[in-house]
Every structure is written in structure tokens, then in C-alpha cells.
């Protein structure tokens, strides 16, 4: 199996190519980790399951999406993302990038 390297980082603001929304990355999977049923229902463009997939908080909404890397691009607008989970996951926003909140278990 070919090892994939993610092109985007946790805390980076992105833009979805197909659904035209902004968001912030909160987690990265090295490859698709969902079910075959989910993929068939939601992955309408049939992106590769072997490339990185991202958990993204959507701007101006209260949802998180699961997105293939092929469907993302860098967001040039350096404005913060408005989502109720932002404050739980990130501690600051500077120069278009969120800093992940540090937690100790």
C-alpha cells in the first residue's frame, strides 16, 4: 500500500470545490475510514479512498463534514470560520490558521 501524505493541516481554512462552502479542518485520516454504504450515498464524485480524507467544520453552520482531499482547495479568504464547535477545538486564529486547543487527559 502506498503511503499518502496529507496536503492540508488541522486548523487550516479550506474551500470545498463542489459544494462551495468554507470550513476548517479538525482531523485528517490517511485514507477513507467510513463505511461502503456512506461512500456510495455521499461520495458523488467517486474520489479515491486511498487519498487523505478530512473532517471539516462548515462555516456559518453547526455541522461537520467528511471530505476527500481531491474536493478541497486552499481558502484565500483569511476570515475566521463561524461554527459553534470552534471554541471547543481551537484556541486562537491568526493569519488564516487556527491553533489547536491543547488538552490533557
N, C-alpha and C positions, 0 to 999 in steps of 0.2 A: 504494500500500500504506500502511495506517495504521500509524504508528509506535507501538509498545507500550512502556509504562513498567512496570518490574517493581515489584511491591508488597512484595517481600521482598528481604533483602540477604544477601550472603555472610557466614557466621558466625552468622546468626540461627537460633535453635532453633524448629522448626515441628512441627506435628502433621498427619498425613495423615488427611483426613476419612473416607475409605472403608475404609482398611486399619488404622486405629487404631494407628499407630506414631509415635514421636517421632524426630526427626532434626535434623541441622544442614546448612544449605545450604553447598555448596562451590563452586558455579558456577551461572551463570544464562545461558540462551540467550534471545534476544529473541523467538524462536518455535521451534516444533518442528524439531529438527535430525536426527532419526532417520530410519530407512527406513520406507517404507509397510508393509512386512512386519512390522516391530517394532510399529508403531502398531496394525495390525489384530490382532495377537496379544496385546498388553499393555494397550492403552488401552480398557479395557472400558466406560468411561462416555462414550467418544467426546468428550473435551474438545477445545476449539479448538486447532488447530495454529498459529493466528496470535497467541495469547497467549504470555506468557513460560513457559518450562519450566525446571525446576531439577534440578541434580544434588545428591542428598541422601545423606549418610552416615546409616545407620539405627542407632538406639540399641540397645544390647545385641545387636549382630550385627556381622558383618565385611563387610557389603555396602553398595553404593551403588545408589540407585535414580534413575530419571529420571521426574519428576513434573510434571504440568501445574499451573499456578498455581491453577486452579479447585478442585483437590483438596487444597489446603493451607490451614491456618489458623495463627494465632499460637499458640505453646505458652505457656500461662500458668505452667507449672511451670518455675522458673528453675534447675533442676538440670542439671549437665553431661550430655552425651551420651557413652555408653561405646561406642567403636568404635576398633579398632587404628590407623586412619589419622589420628585426631585430632591426635596429636603431630607428625605429618609436615606437616600443613596449617595448624595453628593454634598460636600461642604462649601464649595466655592465655584465660581465661574469666572474665568479670566481668559481673554484673547480667544474666545470661541471654544474653549475646552473646560469641561467640568473636572474638578478634583474629587476623587472617590473618597467617601467618608470612611475613616479607619474604624473598625470595630474589633473589640477584644472579647473572645468567648471565655 
